[in-house]
Amino acid sequence: MAVEILMPALSPTMEEGTLAKWLVKEGDVVKSGQVIAEIETDKATMEFEAVDEGRIGQILVAEGTAGVKVNTAIAVLLEDGEDAGAAVAKPAAAAPVAVAAAPVAAPAAVPAAAVPVASGARVFASPLARRIAKEKGLDLTQVAGSGPHGRIVRADVEGARPAAAAVAAPPAAGAAPAAAAPAKVALAAGPSTEAVLKTYADREFTEVPLDGMRRTVAARLTEAKQTIPHFYLRREVRLDGLMAFREQLNKGLESRGVKLSVNDFIIKASAIALQAVPGCNTVWAGDRMLRLKPSDVAVAVAVEGGLFTPVLRDAEKKTLSALSAEMKDLAARAKTKKLAPHEYQGGSFAISNLGMMGIENFDAVINPPHGSILAVGAGIKKPVVQADGSIGVATVMSMTLSVDHRVIDGALGAEFLKVIVECLENPITMLA
């Protein structure tokens, strides 16, 4: 049976993509797991693997085509013995799969609506899935298919066992329904395109179309400011001790090619603070909160046309030099849009550092579902009152913690920010 290969959802926010490049051609035999195309999402260019094995019977979407909706058929895969005549025609009126009512799933998500085949109905499964099922003694009528149109593929049968292949039955009549998801808040649209164009009709301008990244950034940050109750906590940090300590460490690490930045120390201090104040290591999950055990720290990286927030996972366990090397690698790949989704999704907390650009202080917008974000300003030499009451000069850095009040209360946020400040003003403690 000919099977449509559909445009995949390669990130939770992806609604459409660009088919950048085909790595196979019509007539090529492909195996499950083989990379067959490169697809540009709203954030990155990613490789797309075949789910089934077979032969490419027809390519429906040419490479370079932009705006291909998720779940649109992009090619047809034929089984052994089928000819190109079995391939379906390019879709005209009917859409392959309706997706309007359900959120786009992440690449590794488990199918949300997989249902076993009714008794006596025809079972659609790939040849590889049938072979594995036969070897394991599985009844394919009791296996939920996650492939196109419910087709059973290798992944559905590899982890299944004869006693556990059946999907859980629907709840009995009268059972309490699951808690309803909170209603989605309608976002304010602002002035219409026509109204704005009319306003500037007598002025010279150039229209700049929105690419996928800018469209995603605009939607997420609008939603964040309209739905997250932000509040702000501000502290100043004296950096003279940190700067001297950093200089000493960098001299010792010079032979290894390691050069620590102030941002590396901020990442480490934040990771330690998330462990010391676990209530702040929390994300908002709609009708509940999730408290993380590891310190997964996201760091904003500016790229052309937008930004990424790559995540340093288990940052509390890593040395300053390890964090520095990992951050440099993530930032470099972010700028070329080569990060995989798992490298810029997740975390409970983010850092946005504009100090290196001379910004003294600012308020950052929380990146949902994070509970907070730390805005870091530049270190500025200022007159300060010393411990003995005399007036001196110190390098002072401003930090503002933007906090989601649904997740973190004022006193808890203040305690979290205090630990960060203590670590930065006593940097040697971060080596313990």
C-alpha positions in Angstrom: 0.0 0.0 0.0 1.4 3.5 -0.9 2.0 5.7 2.1 2.1 9.4 2.2 5.2 11.0 3.9 3.9 14.0 5.7 5.6 17.3 6.6 6.6 16.7 10.2 6.3 18.9 13.2 9.9 19.3 14.2 9.3 21.7 17.1 6.3 22.4 19.3 5.8 25.8 17.7 6.1 24.7 14.1 3.0 25.2 11.9 4.8 25.2 8.6 8.2 24.8 7.2 10.5 25.0 4.1 11.5 21.9 2.4 15.1 23.0 2.0 16.6 19.9 0.3 15.7 16.4 -0.8 18.5 13.9 0.0 16.7 11.1 -2.0 15.1 11.0 -5.5 12.2 9.1 -6.9 13.0 5.4 -7.2 15.4 5.4 -4.3 15.0 2.6 -1.7 15.1 4.0 1.9 15.3 2.4 5.3 13.6 3.3 8.5 15.8 6.0 10.2 17.5 7.1 7.0 17.8 10.9 6.6 15.7 11.8 3.5 15.4 15.6 3.6 16.4 18.8 5.3 13.6 21.0 6.6 13.8 24.6 7.8 11.6 25.2 10.8 10.9 28.5 12.6 14.2 28.1 14.5 16.6 25.8 12.6 17.4 23.6 9.6 16.9 20.0 10.7 17.3 16.5 9.1 14.1 14.5 8.5 14.3 10.7 8.8 12.1 8.1 7.2 9.8 6.3 9.6 9.2 3.3 7.3 11.2 1.4 4.7 10.3 1.3 1.1 10.9 3.0 -2.2 10.3 6.7 -3.0 7.4 6.5 -5.6 6.7 10.2 -6.0 8.0 13.5 -4.6 5.0 15.8 -4.2 6.8 19.0 -2.9 9.9 20.3 -4.6 12.9 21.3 -2.6 13.0 25.0 -1.9 9.3 25.2 -1.4 8.4 27.5 1.6 5.2 27.6 3.7 4.5 23.9 3.6 1.9 23.2 6.3 2.6 20.5 8.9 0.9 17.2 7.9 0.9 18.1 4.2 1.9 15.1 2.0 5.4 15.8 0.7 6.2 12.4 -0.9 4.8 8.9 -1.4 6.5 5.7 -0.2 5.9 2.4 -2.0 6.1 -1.1 -0.5 7.9 -4.0 -2.2 6.2 -4.9 -5.5 4.2 -1.7 -5.9 4.7 0.5 -8.9 4.7 4.2 -9.3 1.0 3.9 -10.5 0.1 3.2 -6.9 1.3 6.7 -5.8 -1.4 9.1 -5.0 -1.8 12.3 -7.0 -0.6 15.6 -5.6 -3.2 16.8 -3.1 -5.5 19.5 -4.4 -8.7 20.0 -2.4 -8.5 17.5 0.5 -6.0 18.1 3.3 -4.2 14.9 4.4 -4.9 15.1 8.1 -6.9 17.6 10.1 -4.8 19.3 12.8 -6.8 22.5 13.6 -8.1 21.3 17.0 -4.9 19.8 18.4 -1.6 21.4 19.3 1.4 20.4 17.3 3.3 17.7 19.0 7.1 17.7 19.7 9.1 15.3 17.6 9.6 12.7 20.3 6.0 12.9 21.7 3.9 9.8 22.0 0.9 9.8 19.7 -2.0 11.4 21.5 -4.9 9.7 19.8 -3.6 6.2 18.9 -6.4 3.6 18.9 -6.2 -0.1 18.3 -7.8 -1.5 15.1 -11.4 -2.7 15.5 -11.8 -6.5 15.3 -12.1 -7.7 11.7 -10.9 -4.3 10.2 -8.0 -4.2 7.8 -4.7 -3.6 9.6 -2.3 -1.1 7.9 1.3 -1.7 8.9 4.7 -1.4 7.2 6.5 -4.7 6.2 9.1 -4.1 8.8 6.5 -3.7 11.5 4.7 -6.9 10.4 8.0 -8.8 10.5 8.9 -7.6 14.0 5.3 -8.2 15.3 5.4 -11.8 13.9 8.8 -12.4 15.6 7.4 -11.1 18.9 4.0 -12.8 18.7 2.1 -9.5 18.7 -1.5 -9.1 17.6 -1.4 -6.1 15.3 -5.1 -5.4 15.8 -4.2 -4.5 19.4 -1.3 -2.2 18.5 -1.9 1.6 18.1 -0.4 3.0 14.9 1.5 6.3 15.1 2.3 6.6 11.4 0.4 8.5 8.7 -3.4 7.8 8.9 -2.9 5.4 11.8 -0.4 3.1 10.0 1.6 0.8 12.3 5.4 1.4 12.0 8.5 0.0 13.6 8.5 2.2 16.6 5.0 1.0 17.6 5.9 -2.6 17.8 9.6 -2.5 19.0 8.7 -1.6 22.6 5.4 -3.5 22.8 4.9 -6.8 24.5 2.2 -9.3 23.9 0.6 -8.7 27.3 0.9 -5.0 27.0 0.2 -4.3 23.4 -3.4 -3.2 23.8 -4.0 0.5 24.5 -5.9 1.3 27.6 -9.7 1.2 27.2 -11.6 4.5 27.4 -13.0 5.4 30.8 -16.2 3.7 31.8 -19.5 5.5 31.7 -19.9 7.7 34.8 -16.1 8.0 35.4 -15.0 11.5 36.3 -13.6 13.3 33.3 -10.0 14.6 33.3 -9.6 18.2 34.3 -10.3 20.5 31.4 -7.4 22.4 30.1 -7.5 26.1 31.0 -9.2 28.3 28.3 -6.7 30.0 26.0 -6.6 33.7 26.5 -7.3 35.6 23.3 -4.4 37.8 22.3 -5.0 41.4 21.4 -4.5 41.9 17.7 -3.5 45.5 17.7 -4.1 47.8 14.7 -4.8 46.0 11.4 -2.3 45.9 8.5 -4.5 48.1 6.4 -4.8 50.7 9.2 -1.0 50.8 9.6 -0.4 51.0 5.9 -2.9 53.9 5.6 -1.1 55.8 8.4 2.2 55.7 6.6 0.9 55.9 3.0 2.6 59.3 2.4 6.0 58.1 3.8 8.7 56.2 2.0 9.2 52.7 3.5 10.2 49.1 2.6 8.0 46.2 3.7 9.9 43.5 5.7 8.0 40.2 5.6 8.0 38.1 8.7 10.1 34.9 8.6 9.3 31.9 10.7 11.6 32.9 13.6 10.3 36.5 13.9 6.7 35.3 13.7 7.3 32.8 16.5 9.2 35.4 18.7 6.4 37.9 18.2 3.7 35.4 19.1 5.4 33.9 22.1 6.5 37.2 23.7 3.0 38.8 23.1 1.5 35.8 24.9 4.1 36.0 27.7 3.4 39.6 28.5 -0.3 39.3 28.3 -0.7 36.0 30.3 2.2 36.0 32.7 1.9 38.2 35.8 5.5 39.6 35.8 7.0 41.3 38.8 10.6 42.5 39.1 13.4 42.3 41.7 16.5 44.3 41.4 20.0 43.9 43.0 23.5 45.4 42.4 26.6 43.2 42.5 30.1 44.4 43.3 32.3 42.7 40.7 35.9 43.7 41.8 36.5 40.4 43.6 35.1 38.4 40.7 37.2 40.3 38.1 40.4 39.7 40.0 39.5 36.0 40.6 38.6 35.6 36.9 41.9 37.1 35.8 43.8 34.7 38.1 41.9 31.7 36.8 42.3 32.7 33.2 46.1 32.9 33.6 46.2 29.4 35.0 43.9 28.1 32.2 45.7 29.9 29.4 47.8 26.8 28.5 44.5 24.8 28.0 43.0 27.4 25.7 40.2 28.2 28.2 39.1 31.8 28.8 36.3 32.3 31.3 33.8 35.2 30.8 31.8 37.0 33.4 28.7 35.3 31.9 30.2 31.8 32.7 30.3 32.8 36.4 26.7 34.1 36.2 25.5 30.8 34.7 27.3 28.8 37.5 26.0 31.1 40.2 22.4 30.7 38.9 22.8 26.9 38.7 23.9 26.9 42.4 21.0 29.2 43.4 18.4 26.9 41.7 19.7 24.1 43.9 19.8 26.3 47.1 16.3 27.6 46.5 14.5 24.7 44.8 11.1 26.5 44.8 12.5 28.7 42.1 13.5 25.8 39.9 9.9 25.5 38.8 7.9 25.9 35.6 4.2 26.7 35.0 2.3 23.9 33.3 -1.2 25.3 32.8 -3.1 23.6 35.7 0.0 22.7 37.8 3.6 23.5 38.4 6.6 21.2 37.7 9.6 21.4 40.1 12.8 20.4 38.4 15.7 18.6 40.2 18.6 19.5 37.9 19.6 23.1 37.2 18.9 23.5 33.5 19.9 27.1 32.7 18.9 28.7 29.5 20.9 31.6 28.0 19.6 34.1 25.5 21.7 34.3 22.3 21.0 37.0 19.7 21.0 35.7 16.1 20.1 37.4 12.9 16.3 38.0 12.8 15.6 36.8 16.4 17.1 34.9 19.3 17.7 31.4 20.7 17.8 30.3 24.3 20.1 27.2 24.3 19.9 25.2 27.6 22.9 24.1 29.6 21.6 21.0 31.3 22.8 19.8 34.7 24.7 23.1 35.0 25.1 22.6 38.8 27.4 19.6 38.2 29.7 21.2 35.6 32.9 23.1 36.2 33.3 26.7 35.0 35.5 25.6 32.2 33.0 22.9 31.0 30.2 25.4 31.1 32.3 27.9 29.2 33.1 25.4 26.4 29.5 24.2 26.1 28.2 27.8 26.0 30.6 28.8 23.2 29.6 25.7 21.2 25.8 26.3 21.7 26.1 30.0 20.8 28.1 29.3 17.7 25.6 26.7 16.4 22.7 29.0 17.4 24.1 31.7 15.1 24.1 29.3 12.2 20.7 27.8 13.2 22.2 24.4 13.7 20.7 23.6 17.1 18.4 20.7 17.6 15.1 21.4 19.4 16.2 19.6 22.6 19.1 22.0 22.8 16.9 25.1 23.0 13.8 23.8 24.7 13.4 23.2 28.4 15.0 24.7 31.5 13.2 26.5 34.3 15.1 29.8 34.2 16.9 32.0 31.7 19.7 34.6 31.6 19.7 37.6 29.2 22.9 39.5 29.3 23.1 42.8 27.5 25.9 44.2 29.7 28.4 43.3 27.0 26.6 45.8 24.7 26.8 48.6 27.3 23.2 48.3 28.6 23.3 49.2 32.3 19.9 47.7 33.3 16.7 46.5 31.7 13.7 44.2 32.3 13.5 41.0 30.4 10.4 39.1 29.3 9.9 35.6 30.8 10.2 32.8 28.2 7.3 30.5 29.1 7.0 28.0 30.7 10.0 29.3 32.7 9.4 30.7 36.2 11.9 33.6 35.9 14.6 35.3 33.8 17.6 37.3 34.9 18.4 40.5 33.0 22.2 41.3 33.4 23.6 44.8 32.8 27.1 46.2 32.3 29.6 46.5 35.1 30.1 50.2 35.7 32.6 51.9 38.0 30.6 53.9 40.7 31.4 55.6 44.0 30.4 53.3 46.8 30.4 53.4 50.6 33.1 50.9 51.9 32.7 48.7 55.0 34.7 51.2 57.1 32.4 54.1 56.0 34.8 55.7 53.6 33.9 56.5 50.0 35.6 54.4 47.3 35.2 53.3 43.7 33.8 49.8 42.8 32.7 48.0 39.6 29.0 47.5 40.1 26.6 45.4 37.9 22.8 45.8 37.9 20.6 42.6 37.8 16.9 42.4 37.4 15.0 39.2 38.0 11.7 39.1 36.2 9.4 36.6 38.0 6.2 34.8 37.2 4.1 35.5 40.3 2.0 32.3 39.6 5.1 30.3 40.3 7.4 32.3 42.6 6.4 34.7 45.4 8.4 37.8 46.3 10.2 36.5 49.3 11.2 33.3 47.4 12.5 35.3 44.5 14.4 37.6 46.8 16.1 34.6 48.4 17.0 33.2 45.0 18.6 36.5 43.8 20.5 36.8 47.1 22.2 33.5 46.6 23.2 34.6 43.0 24.7 37.8 44.4 26.6 36.0 47.2 28.1 33.6 44.7 29.3 36.4 42.4 30.7 38.5 45.3 32.5 35.4 46.7 33.4 33.5 43.5 35.7 31.1 45.2 32.7 29.4 46.8 31.6 28.3 43.3 34.6 26.0 43.1 33.6 24.0 46.3 
